[in-house]
Amino acid sequence: MTDRHEKRDFIADKLGEQRTAALEGGEAALRSKLVEARVAAKKTQADVAKVMGCPQSRISKLETGEMRRLPFVDAVKLARLYGLPLTFFSEAVR
């Protein structure tokens, strides 16, 4: 392999690491926002699950990151439940 290829691969690896770190940072920020909103609304995970029509464990998975994506429909429901604009959650992942 030439120096040029090695340099290209090194740069690609570094960019991949930066993208991964940015995504993980956004996910952590979103999880924090989910918990912050629920606590501010004085709701338990069980309260939220009942309104959302899902098991409490699903809310826990969203808040802990075990469930990595927040479906748009859920974001809309949560924003309404918490009395927040939908942008409250989207700001976390910018």
C-alpha positions, 0 to 999 in steps of 0.5 A: 500500500502506498503512503497516499492510500495509508493517509486516505485511510487514516483520514477516513478513520478520523472522520468516522470517529468524529461522526460517531462521537457527534452522533453519540453526543446528540443521542446523549443530549436527546436522552437528557432532554427526554428525562428533563421534560418528563421530570419538569412535567412531574410525570413518572415513566409509568404515567407517560407510558399510559398516555403513550399506550406502551409499556413503561419499559419502552419509556425507560429504553428511550431515556437510557438509550437502549432504544436508539431512535425516537420515532417522530410520532412519539416525539410529537406525543411527548411534546404534547404531553409535556406542553413543549414545542417539538423543537425542544427535542430536535434542538438536542440533536443539532 
